[in-house]
Amino acid sequence: MIPKRIEKYLREYIPEATIKNRIRRKNGRCFLEFGYPDEQLLSRLEISRDKLGPRLVACRWDEALSLEVGGYLVVDRLAMGSPAMGGTRMLSDITPAG
């Protein structure tokens, strides 16, 4: 089960078929990723893409926990190599766009 705040946000902006086809699960940990080529989907999430990024936007949550734990990982750019610029966003009112 997707945490309610993440589920509500995703269902508001992303088509149901896209959510169903892209969710990956492993040992209760789940994620839904959008990469640089997904310009239309990133745009639906209110994320502006430019030549530097974001390279990856991942919605992540853990279905194995009784608490609603989840957040967004945004990798903005890899221009300087590793480590990448970006970060994890986990506040209750945060979205992938900020």
Long-range contacts (C-beta under 8 A, 24 or more apart in sequence): 1-63, 2-30, 2-61, 2-63, 2-70, 3-61, 3-68, 3-69, 3-70, 4-68, 5-68, 5-70, 5-92, 6-59, 6-61, 6-70, 6-71, 9-95, 10-59, 13-44, 13-45, 13-46, 14-41, 14-44, 14-45, 25-63, 27-64, 28-62, 28-63, 28-64, 28-65, 29-60, 29-61, 29-62, 29-63, 29-64, 30-60, 30-61, 30-62, 30-63, 31-58, 31-59, 31-60, 31-61, 32-58, 32-59, 33-57, 33-58, 33-59, 34-58, 45-95, 45-96, 45-97, 46-95, 46-96, 46-97, 47-96, 47-97, 52-76, 52-77, 52-79, 53-77, 53-78, 53-86, 54-86, 55-84, 56-86, 57-96, 59-96, 72-96
